Amino acid sequence: MDFKLTDGQQRLREEVRGFCLEHRTPEVYEETFWNHGWGPASREFFKKAGARGWLTPTWPKQYGGLESTHVDQLIIADEMSYHGLRAGMVGAGMAGPTILRFGNEEQKQEYLPRIARGEIEFALGYTEPQAGSDLAALDIRAVEDGDEYVINGMKTFNTHCHFSDYHWLGARTDPEAPKHRGVSLFIVDLKSPGITIRPLWTLAGWRTNEVYYDNVRVPKNNLVGARGRGFQQIAVALDFERMYPIGPLTRLLDELIAYAKQATSRGKALVGDPIVRHQLAEVAADLEVCRLFVFRLAWMLDQGQALGHESAMAKVFQTEVEHKLTHTAMKIMGPFGQLARGSKWAPLHGEVEYHHRWQVVETIYGGTSEIMRNIIAQRGLGLPKGA
């Protein structure tokens, strides 16, 4: 494949960059970067992006897309994320593509155009206290009752639930079936009676949530795809989640290089230190590998190829490079790197300290690094499962 952007793709990147610079207000930046969520300002921003078709560019035009390429989609997401704008939307990036592939026409008409316009957002409802890496162990129950399912149980680490409109819920519909065959996917209105959302605060300062279901009634037509096939559908959606844009890492490296050029240590510029130069060069090389990884995934999708162990390779490498980048930044800045936002002495407005806390979760959600290596070993290398 040719990794060079075409003239049209380069124009697209410049157009998105100009849009972000024009519409990224301090309020939008606060909500999307520092709070890792949505709010009134960011909802308006994403509606403007949706009006251009940029939230779902690969989708059919009848559902609000542009029928563009996955490479174009990655360019848009990469540029938005570079400017601190959350590109990893659950509705556009995971729930929507799964509805497009497995949902019925009524669901497509109901949800896809609104996702594309930036009017609604979804929150993932996968993890439970006993079911994280092993999603087939989830135990929240959905029991048929006439034209509805009645759902009872709990979910944890459901990050977007406090600002989203719908829950993208994995629930057990067939307790007697093998665990991989007894899970189904549901679209649940988060305003439904019986749902309680309680906050959990992460090391990075983000809010995630525990979600409790107490006899929550969900219409049968909110079942996505075939009953009992939810685990397989979740696996497909997770491959989309693992195609992360590298915009935030590119921006942090750019800012770190600029800092090293103007900062001094013992009267000398930091960039005069060969150790600093070598550390920055090593991270820059790693980030270029990350870029090639994600562009290859986009290219594979454009060729009609299914993502498998390749997305696991990209995810584990990129999140561990992020860990390396933030540690490099901490070493270059010394004790000043530990200063948080709000301190007048904090370099880069405290972003390094924030990224240093942020990167911890990246190697966990969407599949831990250990699980990613298992996928690579089994699906990519044909190795047997461990004992």
Secondary structure, DSSP 4 states (H G I P E B T S, - for coil): ---SPPHHHHHHHHHHHHHHHHH--HHHHIIIIIS-S--HHHHHHHHHHHHTT-SSTTS-GGGT-----HHHHHHHHHHHHHTT-----HIIIIIHHHHHHHS-HHHHHHHHHHHHTT---EEEE--BTTBSS-GGG---EEEEETTEEEEEEEEE--TTTTT-SEEEEEEES-TTS-TTTSEEEEEEETTSTTEEEEEEE-TTS-EEEEEEEEEEEEEGGGEESSTT-HHHHHHHHHHHHT----HHHHHHHHHHHHHHHH-EETTEEGGGSHHHHHHHHHHHHHHHHHHHHHHHHHHHHHTTPPPSHHHHHHHHHHHHHHHHHHHHHHHHHGGGGGPPTT-TT-GGGGHHHHHHHHHHHHTTTTS-HHHHHHHIIIIIS-PPPP-
